[in-house]
Amino acid sequence: MNLTSPSQVRALVDSIGFKPSKLLGQNFLIDRNILDIIVRAADISAADHVLEVGPGLGVVTEQLLDRAGRVTAVEKDRRLFSYLSGKFHDVKNVEFINADMLDVAIDGLTGVGKLVSNLPYSVGSRIIVNMIMADHSPERMVVTVQLEVAQRIAAKPNGREYGVLSVWAQSGYDVEIVKNVSPGCFWPKPEVTSAIVSFRKHNRFRMEPVQRKLFFALTKEAFTHRRKQLASRLVRMPGIVDVDQKEVAIILEQIGVDAMARPENLGVDKWCELVKCLGRG
């Protein structure tokens, strides 16, 4: 069966008595060109253990199994899980897990080195955040998400889209929007444009575990008040940092950040420098 053929996909869905859920963000990829771009961008080899979230009808899964040494696919929908388990029952290098990915411990998925997925629209950004925050985050991620989310992930300082998701993603990954994807490439057709995003892990801002914990807490709190000056916010973060106005001024000057700067003005490198300075205390 050709899972990039709209008519065959509709026939398959009817045959298994399934109706895609808008609430769960179930939009199946039906464009062969986009499928090929996703797989090429992931650069999969037989040495890879690949995680797929929301395999749906298995259009990406088929391509992963042709290339990867092992595939773990997490499908929340019980009906789709049952269909996939039957379809691939004789394939040895795949494991299907019937679960919500938000409830799955990423660090417990031993050996996973890559994430390749058309992420469900409803939880795509939350899944990406969980991957980034994991102790053993994937080396490579290639995902399809809403274009708005992709732009926030890849945004640069001083822009409207730049925020905590940008800082968190870029602190550990080189991020690239590979291609925008039109609604017509999916069935049912979503109401928004999507984008393929590539994440390639780097170690330019290496932090100790305690520093990483501070980094996530500090940036989250700071961007909650993104229009406030950072110098004034830092002295109002009990439970996160304990510094007075004089100490803040010294630290900001030391790392070359203007005392009038707002959270959106700091690049990822400056956030990491700030965390390391504050972490010494």
Sequence and secondary structure as in RCSB ss.txt:
>XXXX:A:sequence
MNLTSPSQVRALVDSIGFKPSKLLGQNFLIDRNILDIIVRAADISAADHVLEVGPGLGVVTEQLLDRAGRVTAVE
KDRRLFSYLSGKFHDVKNVEFINADMLDVAIDGLTGVGKLVSNLPYSVGSRIIVNMIMADHSPERMVVTVQLEVA
QRIAAKPNGREYGVLSVWAQSGYDVEIVKNVSPGCFWPKPEVTSAIVSFRKHNRFRMEPVQRKLFFALTKEAFTH
RRKQLASRLVRMPGIVDVDQKEVAIILEQIGVDAMARPENLGVDKWCELVKCLGRG
>XXXX:A:secstr
  TT HHHHHHHHHHTT    TTTT  EE  HHHHHHHHHHHT  TT EEEEE  TTSHHHHHHHHH SEEEEEE
  HHHHHHHHHHTTT TTEEEEES GGGS GGGSTT  EEEEE  TTTHHHHHHHHHHSTT  SEEEEEEEHHHH
HHHH  TTSSS SHHHHHHHHHEEEEEEEEE GGGEES  SS EEEEEEEE  TT   HHHHHHHHHHHHHHHHT
TTS HHHHHTT TTT    HHHHHHHHHHHT  TT  GGG  HHHHHHHHHHHHT 
